[in-house]
Amino acid sequence: MNKTATYIDSIITAGKEQGNRWIKFFTGAIWFLIITVCVPFMNTFKKRSDKILAFVLMLIISITVGWLFSIIPIFFSPIVNYVGVPILQIILAVIIVSKSNKRER
């Protein structure tokens, strides 16, 4: 292997065994899980079948996002993953919503 591939491999594997995978899972999926819990109470979906479908889809998305964030290695310390990931998700959501609002005007 060349030096670049070895360096990239060391970055990817550095911290795979650090931190609690369940905490990384829940902190990565927390916002999706909150929305998933709120789906049955939303008035957006009139039919019960639509609410069930939305609930199941949001549950699948929550599990997938949580799994993705649980396999992300820890770079500096576990607190970066535990606190930084939910904050980063909020920032990205605000950016996406503000850009979509500008297009509608």
C-alpha positions as YAML, in Angstrom:
chain: A
units: angstrom
residues:
- id: 1
  name: MET
  ca: [0.00, 0.00, 0.00]
- id: 2
  name: ASN
  ca: [1.13, 3.50, -0.58]
- id: 3
  name: LYS
  ca: [1.45, 6.08, 2.17]
- id: 4
  name: THR
  ca: [-1.81, 7.87, 1.35]
- id: 5
  name: ALA
  ca: [-3.90, 4.71, 1.54]
- id: 6
  name: THR
  ca: [-2.24, 3.71, 4.81]
- id: 7
  name: TYR
  ca: [-2.87, 7.17, 6.25]
- id: 8
  name: ILE
  ca: [-6.55, 7.15, 5.21]
- id: 9
  name: ASP
  ca: [-6.98, 3.65, 6.65]
- id: 10
  name: SER
  ca: [-5.46, 4.76, 9.97]
- id: 11
  name: ILE
  ca: [-7.85, 7.75, 10.13]
- id: 12
  name: ILE
  ca: [-10.88, 5.58, 9.39]
- id: 13
  name: THR
  ca: [-9.99, 2.92, 11.97]
- id: 14
  name: ALA
  ca: [-8.71, 5.29, 14.66]
- id: 15
  name: GLY
  ca: [-11.39, 5.19, 17.33]
- id: 16
  name: LYS
  ca: [-13.73, 2.54, 16.03]
- id: 17
  name: GLU
  ca: [-13.59, 0.84, 19.43]
- id: 18
  name: GLN
  ca: [-13.79, 4.09, 21.41]
- id: 19
  name: GLY
  ca: [-16.96, 5.37, 22.95]
- id: 20
  name: ASN
  ca: [-20.26, 3.70, 23.53]
- id: 21
  name: ARG
  ca: [-21.88, 2.66, 20.22]
- id: 22
  name: TRP
  ca: [-25.39, 2.92, 21.71]
- id: 23
  name: ILE
  ca: [-24.83, 6.50, 22.83]
- id: 24
  name: LYS
  ca: [-23.44, 7.37, 19.40]
- id: 25
  name: PHE
  ca: [-26.49, 5.66, 17.83]
- id: 26
  name: PHE
  ca: [-29.03, 7.61, 19.92]
- id: 27
  name: THR
  ca: [-27.25, 10.96, 19.61]
- id: 28
  name: GLY
  ca: [-27.05, 10.50, 15.84]
- id: 29
  name: ALA
  ca: [-30.71, 9.57, 15.51]
- id: 30
  name: ILE
  ca: [-32.24, 11.71, 18.27]
- id: 31
  name: TRP
  ca: [-33.94, 14.31, 16.05]
- id: 32
  name: PHE
  ca: [-35.33, 11.68, 13.70]
- id: 33
  name: LEU
  ca: [-36.61, 9.68, 16.67]
- id: 34
  name: ILE
  ca: [-38.34, 12.77, 18.08]
- id: 35
  name: ILE
  ca: [-40.06, 13.38, 14.75]
- id: 36
  name: THR
  ca: [-40.97, 9.68, 14.55]
- id: 37
  name: VAL
  ca: [-42.68, 9.84, 17.93]
- id: 38
  name: CYS
  ca: [-44.61, 12.97, 16.82]
- id: 39
  name: VAL
  ca: [-45.87, 11.48, 13.53]
- id: 40
  name: PRO
  ca: [-49.04, 9.87, 14.99]
- id: 41
  name: PHE
  ca: [-50.08, 13.23, 16.46]
- id: 42
  name: MET
  ca: [-49.54, 15.27, 13.27]
- id: 43
  name: ASN
  ca: [-52.59, 16.57, 11.44]
- id: 44
  name: THR
  ca: [-50.70, 16.49, 8.16]
- id: 45
  name: PHE
  ca: [-51.81, 12.93, 7.51]
- id: 46
  name: LYS
  ca: [-55.59, 12.47, 7.44]
- id: 47
  name: LYS
  ca: [-55.79, 8.74, 6.82]
- id: 48
  name: ARG
  ca: [-54.60, 6.28, 9.43]
- id: 49
  name: SER
  ca: [-52.72, 4.26, 6.81]
- id: 50
  name: ASP
  ca: [-50.70, 7.36, 5.84]
- id: 51
  name: LYS
  ca: [-49.73, 7.91, 9.48]
- id: 52
  name: ILE
  ca: [-48.63, 4.29, 9.85]
- id: 53
  name: LEU
  ca: [-46.63, 4.45, 6.63]
- id: 54
  name: ALA
  ca: [-44.97, 7.72, 7.69]
- id: 55
  name: PHE
  ca: [-44.22, 6.28, 11.13]
- id: 56
  name: VAL
  ca: [-42.61, 3.16, 9.66]
- id: 57
  name: LEU
  ca: [-40.58, 5.16, 7.14]
- id: 58
  name: MET
  ca: [-39.37, 7.58, 9.81]
- id: 59
  name: LEU
  ca: [-38.45, 4.63, 12.03]
- id: 60
  name: ILE
  ca: [-36.41, 3.11, 9.20]
- id: 61
  name: ILE
  ca: [-34.71, 6.46, 8.55]
- id: 62
  name: SER
  ca: [-34.00, 6.87, 12.29]
- id: 63
  name: ILE
  ca: [-32.41, 3.44, 12.54]
- id: 64
  name: THR
  ca: [-30.34, 4.00, 9.40]
- id: 65
  name: VAL
  ca: [-29.07, 7.42, 10.52]
- id: 66
  name: GLY
  ca: [-28.35, 6.12, 14.01]
- id: 67
  name: TRP
  ca: [-26.42, 3.18, 12.60]
- id: 68
  name: LEU
  ca: [-24.41, 5.47, 10.32]
- id: 69
  name: PHE
  ca: [-23.46, 7.73, 13.20]
- id: 70
  name: SER
  ca: [-22.60, 4.75, 15.43]
- id: 71
  name: ILE
  ca: [-19.96, 3.52, 12.98]
- id: 72
  name: ILE
  ca: [-18.33, 6.92, 12.59]
- id: 73
  name: PRO
  ca: [-14.99, 6.76, 14.36]
- id: 74
  name: ILE
  ca: [-14.19, 9.15, 17.20]
- id: 75
  name: PHE
  ca: [-11.56, 11.66, 16.09]
- id: 76
  name: PHE
  ca: [-10.80, 13.75, 19.16]
- id: 77
  name: SER
  ca: [-12.92, 12.59, 22.07]
- id: 78
  name: PRO
  ca: [-16.28, 10.83, 22.49]
- id: 79
  name: ILE
  ca: [-17.97, 14.08, 23.57]
- id: 80
  name: VAL
  ca: [-17.47, 15.43, 20.03]
- id: 81
  name: ASN
  ca: [-19.65, 12.61, 18.70]
- id: 82
  name: TYR
  ca: [-22.15, 12.71, 21.57]
- id: 83
  name: VAL
  ca: [-22.77, 16.48, 21.53]
- id: 84
  name: GLY
  ca: [-21.40, 17.68, 18.21]
- id: 85
  name: VAL
  ca: [-23.48, 15.43, 15.97]
- id: 86
  name: PRO
  ca: [-26.91, 16.61, 17.21]
- id: 87
  name: ILE
  ca: [-25.75, 20.25, 17.06]
- id: 88
  name: LEU
  ca: [-24.46, 19.71, 13.52]
- id: 89
  name: GLN
  ca: [-27.82, 18.19, 12.53]
- id: 90
  name: ILE
  ca: [-29.68, 21.24, 13.88]
- id: 91
  name: ILE
  ca: [-27.36, 23.61, 11.99]
- id: 92
  name: LEU
  ca: [-27.83, 21.66, 8.75]
- id: 93
  name: ALA
  ca: [-31.61, 21.59, 9.19]
- id: 94
  name: VAL
  ca: [-31.71, 25.37, 9.73]
- id: 95
  name: ILE
  ca: [-29.58, 25.94, 6.64]
- id: 96
  name: ILE
  ca: [-31.76, 23.67, 4.50]
- id: 97
  name: VAL
  ca: [-35.01, 25.23, 5.73]
- id: 98
  name: SER
  ca: [-33.73, 28.80, 5.25]
- id: 99
  name: LYS
  ca: [-32.59, 28.03, 1.69]
- id: 100
  name: SER
  ca: [-35.91, 26.40, 0.80]
- id: 101
  name: ASN
  ca: [-37.80, 29.41, 2.21]
- id: 102
  name: LYS
  ca: [-35.75, 31.76, 0.00]
- id: 103
  name: ARG
  ca: [-36.66, 29.75, -3.12]
- id: 104
  name: GLU
  ca: [-40.38, 29.95, -2.35]
- id: 105
  name: ARG
  ca: [-40.37, 33.74, -2.21]
...
